[in-house]
């Protein structure tokens, strides 16, 4: 099989918040100057040393959403650049989980990197402003069907906001909303038979109606953003579709902030279109674990250091 033929069956996917860790990409940075160069570009935009925060912490700073978002975007782009330096194999498909969608847009040529760094830092700030600390929460629900989670959230809301926010894998749904409503839903879902209901260590409740005000403000920024047509088929979280129009891409990013991440449908769709290999590009192994459950008969890889990059190149070249 040639490289070009392989690319049509290849998808790169980019992780979002939750995959960050102090020290991430340290091995790759030691081997490839592109990593620190990529972070230096981001630091120039942000006005502080982003690489120092990633390399040395503290994690309390890195885990603040207005820092996490540019850090994860920079990390994904750095790995992508290291990949492109190593090989001419390119994916025909891209997607990103939540924040990772912005990384996918940069790596597909739809967004400028520095514009995107500025944008996601502001996105994080708007999200944090929308819900004061402690007033919102997210929780992972394991072991139930999607409809059970959706229906139970509706039943226990009692005029407050709680809803499914991420459809991550079969039997794994994340819920988000006001703290008391999320806690009621957790108890109800455990009573219904959930194997686990685990509150997540996040500073904002993403992908629910609490983010609508933030999405309106984000939209004002998006309207002035230069957006190009992606050079890969990029599947968006909010509607599980690809878009070539800058106007529609902007709308999809606005909607994404307060609508669920439809990750299961996104991976299934790409697989149904002929994708036989999924590569997680960026720190961590969160998406490869989800993707194996969604498309168990596909090949799944991660990229985050020189060894994994070399191994995946060898595997794809066959």
JOCOR-V337886 format. One line per field, one symbol per residue. ss: DSSP state (H for helix, E for strand, L for the rest). phi: phi as a letter, one per 30 degrees, with the letter a starting at -180 (. if undefined). psi: psi as a letter, one per 40 degrees, with the letter a starting at -180 (. if undefined). A space follows every 50 residues. Layout:
ss->???
phi->???
psi->???
//
This chain:
ss->LLHHHHHHLEEEEELLLLLLLLLLLHHHHHHLHHHHHHHHHHHHHHLLLH HHHHHHLLHHHHLLHHHHHHHHHHHHHHHHHHHHHHLLLLLLEEEELLLH HHHHHHHLLLLLHHHHHHHHHHHHHHHHHHLLLLLEEEEEEELLLHHHHH HHHHHHLLLLLEEEEEEEELLEEEEEEEHHHHHHHHHHHHHHLLLEEEEL LLLLLLLLHHHHHHHHHHHHHHLLLLLLLLLLEEELLLLLLLLLLHHHHH HHHHHHLLLLELHHHHHHHHHHLLLLEEEEELLLLHHHHHHHHHLLLLEE EEELLHHHHHHHHHHHHL
phi->.dedddddccbcbbdcdjcdaejdidddddcbdeddddddedddddibdd dddddbidddddddedceddddddddddddddddddacdbddbbabdhee dddddddcidbdddededddddedddddddbeejcbabbcccjbdedddd ddeddcdhiccaadcbcdaeibbccbldeddddddeddddddjedbbbdc dccbddhbddcddddddddddddcddbcddcbdccdddbhbcbcdeddde dddddedbcddcdedddedddddjdcbccdckdjbdddddddddbdccdb bbbaaeddddddeddddi
psi->hiddddddehhhihiaideiiheieddddddhedddddddddddddeigd dddddeaiddddehdeddddddddddddddddddddiehiieiiiihbdd ddddddeeediiddddddddddddddddddhiheeiiiihhheiiddddd dddddedfeihhihdhgdihehhhiiaidddddddddddddeehdihhhi gieigifieeeddddddddddddehhhihieihhhiddefiihehddddd dddddddeiihgddddddddddeehehhhhhiiifdddddddddgdeiih iiheidddddddddddd.
//
